[in-house]
Each structure stands twice: as C-alpha cells, then as structure tokens.
Amino acid sequence: MSLVAGVDSSTQSTKVELRNIESGRFVARASRPHPSTSPPISEQDPRDWWAALVGCLEELSAHLGDVVAISIGGQQHGLVMLDDAGRPLRPAKLWNDTTSAPQSTRLIDASGPSFWASACGSVPVAAFTISKLAWVAENEAHLIDRIVRLMLPHDYLTYRLTGNAVTDRGDASGTGWFDASNDSYRPDLLDAAGCGALITRLPRVLAPSEIAGEVVSDELLALGLGGVVVGPGTGDNMAAALGLGLEVGDHVISLGTSGTVYARSTTATADESGAVAGFADATGRYLPLVCTLNATKVTDTVAGWLGTDAAGLADLASSAAADVDGPLLVPYFDGERTPNLPLATGSLLGLRNETSRESIALAAHDGVLCGLLAGRDALDAVGVDVSGRCFLVGGGSRSIAYRQRAADLRNSPVTIPNDDEVVATGAAVQAAMAYLQVSLETISQQWGLGAGHRVEPAVDATSIVDRYGEAAS
C-alpha cells in the first residue's frame, strides 16, 4: 500500500498525516509543538520546525517504508534568512509579528496602495514578508549582505528535505515581491524595501504539480525515506483549499490562531483598500483572502477571564439568551491586520449590571466571527464569487458555539468537514498530485474531498453583524 505524507507546519505545531495515495484513507497522524510566541514580537527559530517534523516522522516510523511522496503546508509570510551554510541568520519573524508596522506604512506611503495592489495583488501590511525584510534592512542591516537564501517557512522545510531552494506561486504570492497574475518576481518591489540585490537569492518558483526533488536529509534517510518524492509545498491556506477540494464559488472561514476567509477564483484581484490579499492558489488559479490576527486566541483569553477553558466558554455561549442588544466584543487584542490597525486594542461594549457570563462568552465568539464575515463581504465587494458552500475549518470549528454562531450570524448553513486537519490533508493531496501527475479534480473525486456535516442556523442573528460593524468602525 503506497502512502503520502502531508505536513502542516503552523505557528503552534507541526502535524504530519499519512494517507493512502489511491483512496485518501487516513492511516496515521503525529504532532509536535512549536515554541509559543507573544505578539507584537513573534519569532521562531526555523530549526525548531525541522526538529518537530523529524520528531513526527520518527513517531510514524512504522509506516514510512510505504511513503512515496511528501509535501509541506506552512504558515505564510514568515521571513527566513539563511547564510552560506544553510543556517538561519536570525529567528524567523512570523506573520503575526507587528513590529514591522512602521516599515509597512512607509512602503505604502512611498508608492500608494493602488500601486502595490496592481503590482502584486495586495497592499503590504505588517504581516507581509516584504515589510519584515524592510524591518531587518532598517534595524539589522549588517545581516543583509550575509543572506544567501531568502525563504518562507514552507520553503525552508522543503530545502531541508531536498537540498533545493524552491517555492510555489501560492506561498510566494504572500511575500509582497511576487506578481501572481504574471507568475514572476518583481525586483522593483524588493528595491522599495532597500533589498533589490536579493532578487538572486530567492527560491525558484515551481509549477503546481512540479516535483521539488527527493528526500536527501540524512536524518530522514535513516528513517527509511530514501527515494521519496517531495512536492512543491505551499502556504497553509492554499493547502487547506486543496484539502477541501475547494471549487469556484465556495468560501472558507478558518478559525485558528489567526482567522481567515478565502475563496477559490479564476481571476486575480487587486484591492487597493488592503482588505483583500490577492493570493494565488496551489493549482494555477487564485485564492483571494482576508486575514484577521485575532481568532481562537481571543476566546481562549476570555475563557481565562471567566475561569474556564475553551470548551467551557462554548458551553456558556451556547446557553446564553438570544439578545440582539447584548454586549459586543471588538477583539483586537493583538492589534489587527484587517482592518490594518496594528496598534489597536480590544473593546468590550454595552455592559450592564445584569450582563451575564453567558452573554460575555457569546460576545467573544460573535466578535471573532463578525470580523471574518466582514471579510467575506470584502471578497464579494471585489467581485469574488462567494455564493457556493461555506466551510468552517481550523481548531475553532470543533467548538459547538463557533459552529452554531457561524450559521446564525450568516443565517445560512455552514459545512464542517469530516476531516478537521485540512492543511495536512491538503499537503497530502499535493504530494499525491505531484507523484501521480494528476489534477486536484482527479484526487478530489477519488478521495471524496469536501464531505462534511451541515449546520443549519437556529436563529437569525444577522443584526448582530450590523451592530458589530458600527462598533468596530
């Protein structure tokens, strides 16, 4: 039985999932944590990601003799800089590190948001890699001349697997120096960050089903992974879209450390407001996306305030009285990316003497979801079709409160996928596509991607979305 391995290397952990290459049947999974971060400074040593990946594969060693291909889905935007020996020059600044906000502002002010949207499909907020590179150029300029390879997190892991410096168009489209509409790097955008000479240090961009190489790492060869094909890898949101077999018109609300809402599209977007990032997907099409910094970490924090955990908070929210005039939580606890308010803080509004723990718990879930539903509206406003299925994914999708409130606030059903590790599944899909040289549609049909449980609205809570919009503006 031939297996493929899909890797989800997120901010919080590495997960590796093994699946049958023909049917997609789940075989085994392993997970290892990453060091925690606390924005506004959010950094990790890339070698910790590698150690976590090796640890997962060691745990799965009984199955590795059947693995024929592997691919990486990694957290987007992280800045990895390697020296001539392939060692990180400094910890990677991650997507949720907002210390690069001043550099982001200067990049946008220098050329204008319409220029950036036209050039690379996105306005480079603090989360984007180019803003982080500009931060290094300004604060640690002595490192710039020592950069031999400039990478994203998934690129680094693919490099450790194969020895090859490669990337894919999906993840590259989140750097701020790649034009997804023409599938090409933009030297002038690197020039804007003061780093134009680094254009020769960027990884080669692979086609969607192109093979990155074979496993050459001694650590993994010792585990029996010799001859294993490595797929191109991609960003975590692009991998999740693969894992869902996402079709044009479908959209996804993802509840993790960050929140995202995205859709598969046949055409590129260029939103000069900066709300919609004009990403590419991992199939040759596009994945316009809106990202918020604050998602499940908000409900974890509020749970701590109320002396419970995430599951207990969900129970409280589920038992709250339906009150359209209840408290509102604007959840900008770590600043915010969309809207672009990196220095913002959160607000709890509408408190009364009779306000209950239950209503505060409900407001916490609603605040996170309302921000993402505003993102769905932003996709619609730039012409993205969001009329199809709505999938709810990520760790938060396991919460009974998030599930029901997503349907209530939309007043429309949401689908909870049967497989809740869609990034790892998507990476496995990509590994299968590369090994078999077949399309996503072929794998989707064979594996039954996108199947799940449909949650119907219990009440019409759309008026709360309107109230939230007024409070957050």
N, C-alpha and C positions, 0 to 999 in steps of 0.2 A: 504494500500500500504506500503510494507516494504522498508526502505531506508538504505543505508550505507553511512557513513561519511568518507571522505578521507582528511587527513591533510597534507599540505605542510608547514613545518616549516623550512624556508630558512634563510640565513643570513639577508635578508632585511625585511621579514614579515612572518606572519602566514596566510595561506589561508585554509579555510575549505569548502569542496564541498560535497553536498548531491546528491546522485543518486539512482534511482530505482534499487533494487537489481536484478531484473529479466532482465530488458532491458538495464540498464545503462543510461536511460534517465536522463538528467540533471534536477535538481529540484531547487537548490538554492546555493548561494555561499556568504561567508563573508570573510573579510580580516582585519588584524590589523598590523601596522608597528612594527618593532623591532628597538631598538636604533642603530644609524649608527655607523660604525667603520672606522678607518683610518689606514690601514697598514703602517708601519710594525707591530705596535701593534694593534691587532684586538681581542677584548674581549667583551663578553656579559654576563650578569647575567642570568643564566638559568630560574630564576623566572620570568623574563620578557617574555620568551617564553610561560610559563604557563599562565601568565596573558593575553597574546594575544590570546591563544587558548580559554580560558574561555570567553573572550570578543566576539570572533567569534561565539561561541556556544550560548551565550546569544542573539546575533543578530538573530540567526536561531531558537530561542526557539519555534516558532510556529510549526516547523516541527519535533521537537526532539522526540515527542511521537511515531513517526513512525520509528525511527532509531533502528536497531537491531544489528549493528556492526560498529566499528570504527577502523582505523589504521593510523599510523603515518609514513610519509616520511620526514626524517630530513636531515639537512646539515651534510655532512660527516666530520669525523676526529676531531670534537671539543672535548676537554678534560673536562669532568665534574667529579668533585670530591666531594663526599658527606660525611658529618660527621655522627655520630651515631643517629642523629635526622632527617636525610634525608635532611639537609640543605647544600647548596653549600659552600665549604670551601674558594673559591675564584671565581672570574668571569671565565667563560669558555674561554680558548684560542681556537680560531677558526681556520679553515683550512687555512685562508689567513693571519694568524699571522706568520711572518717570523723571529721573534726574536729567534726561535729555530734552525736557520740555523747552528750555531756552534755545537750544540749537534747532529744534523743530520750528519754533516761531521765527527764528532768523532765516531758515531755509525758505519758509513760506513767504515771509515778507519780502525777501530779495527778488523773487520772480513772480509771486502771485499764485493763488490757489488754482486758477484756471490753467496756468502753465503746467503745474505739476499733474493735474488731473488729465490733461491732454498727453503729457509726456509718458506717464507710467500708470495711468488709470486711477491714481489715488493721491490724496494730499498727505504728505508725510508727517503725521502726528508723532508724538513722542515714542509710541510703540514701534515705529518702523526702524528697520536696521540702519538706514542712512542717517537718521537722527542720532543713533547711538555711535555710529562711526564719527560723525561730526563732533560728538562729545569727547571721544578719545583724541581726535585731532586737536581739540582745544585744550584738554586737561592732561593728556598723557602723550604729547606729541612725539616724545622720544621712542614710542613703540611703532609709529607708522612705518618707518624705514625698515623695521625688522619683520614686517608682515610678509610672509612668503605665500600663505594661503588664507584667503578671506572666505569664511563659510557660514552657513546656517547650521543649527543643531542637527538636522537630519543628514546634512552633507558630511558633518564630522563623523557620525556613526558609520555612514556608507564608506567613508575614507578609511576608517579603522578596519572595516570588514574587507575591503578590496585593495587598498593602497591607491585608489584612483580618486582624484579631485573632481567630482561631478555633482550636479544638482538636477532639479526638474523645473519646468516652467511654472508649475503651481506654487511651489515654495518661493522660487525666485521672484515671483510677482509681488511678494510682500516685502521686498528689500527697499524699494524706492529708487532703484537704479536699473530696473528691468522693464521693458515695454512689452506687455503680454500680447498686445494687438499685432506686434511685428515679431514676437519671439526673439528679441535682441536686447543686449545690454546697451545702456546709454552712458557713454563716457562723460558727456556734459553734465549729467546728474551727479556723478562722482566728483567732478570738478567743483560743483556747487558746495560739496561737503569739504572741499580742500584736499581731496584724495584722488585726483584724476589718475595718478600714476598706478594706482592699484587695479586698474582695469585688466592688467595682465595677470593678476593674482586671483582672479575669480574662477570658480569651477565651470567646467564645460556643461552646457545645458543639454540633457538627454531628451529624446522623444518619449512619449508616454509609455511605450512598451519596450523601450531600449534597455538592454542589459548593462548594468554598471560594471560588471566584472564577476569574478568568482571569489569566494572566501579565501583569503590568504593569511589571516591572522593566526599566528602560532597557537595562541590560547584556544581558538575555536577549532583549528585543525586537530588539536589534541582531543577535542570532544567528538570528533568524527564528522566534521562538516566539510571535509575536503570535496572539491568539485561542485559545491552548492552555488547555484546562480543567485546573484544579487540584483534585485530590481532597482529602478531609478530612485525610489523613495519619494516622499512628498511631504507637504505640511499636514498638520493634524486635521484641519478642517477638510482639506482635499481628500485625505484618506477616509474620513468619515463619510463623505459623499460617495466614495467608491463602495464602502461597506453597506450603504443603504441602497445601492443601485439607483441612485437619485436620477429622476427623469426631469426633463424641462417642464417647468410649472410647479414642481414640488419645492417646498422650502423646509428648512430645518431650524429649530430652536434648540441650541445646545447649552446646557447648564453645567458648567464646570467651575474651576477657579475663576475663569472669565466666562462671560456669556457671549454667544454669537448667534446670529441669524443669517442664513445664506440660502442661495438658490442656484441651481444649475441653469446656465443661459447659453444660447447660441451666439450671442453678440457681446462685445466688450462694453463696459460702462466707463464713464468719466464724470464723476460727481465732484464739482468744484466746491461744494459745501463741506466736503471731507467726511460726511456721514457714511457713505458707501465706499468701501475699498474695492477697486476694480481688479480683483484677483483672477488668475487663470485657474482652471481645474486640472486634474491629472489625466484627462482624456483628450486634450486638444481643444476643449471648449473653455468656458469661463465660469467663475464662481463668485459673483458679486456678494459682498459680505459686510455686515455691520457688527462691530465688536464693542462690548462693554467690559470695563475692568472688573465690575462688581457683580458677582453672581452668588454661588453657593457659600462663599466665604461670609457673605452678609448674613445669611440665615444661620450659619454656624455661630457667628458673633452674637446675634440676637438671642439664640438659644442659650448661650452662656450667661447673658444678662438675666434671663428668666430662670436660670438654674436648671436647665435641661439640656438635651442633646438634639441633633437634627431631627431624629425620629420623633422625639417628644414634642418639638416645636411643630412638626407636621400634624401631630395629633391635636395640639391646641388649635392650630389654624383650621383644621377640619371640623372642629366643634364650635367655631365662632359663629355668632349670629350673623345672618346676612344683613349687613348695614352699609348702605351705599354712602353714608355720611360718616363712616368710621375714620380712624386715624390713617394718615398717609406717611409712608416712609420713602424718602428720596435717598437711595442707597449709595451715595458717592463716598464710601468710607475710605477708599484708597485713591482719591481723585477720580477722574473719569476720562475715558478715551472718546466715547460718543455719548453726549456731546464732548467736544475737546476742552475739558476743564481739569487739567492735571493737578491743580492745587485745591480743588473743591473738597468740601467735607459733606457728610450726610446730614439729613434733617428728618426729624420725626414731628409731624404736624397734626393739629387737630386733637390734641389730648384734652380729656375732660376728667373730672373726678371719678366718673363711672367707667372710664376706659379700663378694659379687662386685659389680662394676659393673653387671652384668646384673640382679641382684636389686634393686639400688637403683633402676635405671631402671624396673623393673616396679612397684616400690612407689610410685614417683611417679605413674605412670598410675593405679594402683589407688586411691591416696588421693584423687585428684580425682574419679574415678568413684564411689567409695563414698559420698562426701558427697552426690552427686546421687542415688544410689539411695536414700539415706536420705530425700531429698526426695520421691522417688516414693512411698515408704511413708507420708510425711506427707500427701500428697494422698489416698491411699487411706483414711487414718485419718479424714479429714473428709468422707468419702462421695463422693469424686470417682472416677468410673469410669476405671480405667487398664488395662482388660482387653483393649483393642484393640492396634493396631500400635504399636511403639516406633520412633520415628525418631531417628537420631543426626545432628545438624547442627552448623554452625559450623566454624571453622578446624580445630579438633581432629579433626573427623570425617574429615579427609583422612589422618590418621595410621593406619598399619596396626595399631599397638599399641592405640590407643584403640578402634578398630573391633572388634578381636577380644576385648579385655578387657571391653568393654561387653556383648558377648554371653556371655562366660564368667561374669562376675560375676552376671549375671541368670539364667544357664543357660537362656536363651531368645533367639530371634533378634532382631536389630535391622535396621532398613532404613536404608540410606544413600541419600538422594535423588539422582537423576541430576543435578539442579541443586544445586550446593553454595552458591549465593548466594541463600538462600531469603528473606532480608529484602528485598533489592532486587526479587526476583521478586514477593513479596507486595505491595510497594508498587505494582508494575506491575499486579498483579491489581486492587488497589483503584482505580487510575486507570481501568482498563477498566470496573469496576463502576460508577464514577461517570459515565463518559462514555456508556456504553451503557444505564445504569439497569437492570442485571440483577443477579441474586443470585450469591453465591460458588459455589453449586452449579452454576449455569449455566457460569460461567467454568471451574470445576474440570473439568467434563466436556469442554468444548471444548479446554482446554489440556492435559489429561492430568496434572493436578497430583498429586503424591504418589508418582509412579513412582520406583523405585529398585532398588538391589542389596541382597539379603538376606544377612546374615552370620549363620551358624549357630555356636552355641557349640562350641568344641573340647574344653573340659574343664568340669567343674562346679566353679566357684570361689566358690560362694555362702558357704562357710565363712569366706572372707576378709572378706566383708562383715560377718559377725558379729563377727570379731576386730577389725575397724576400729571398729565401733560401741562396743565395750568400751574401746578405746584412746582414742577421741575424747571419751568421756563424762567 
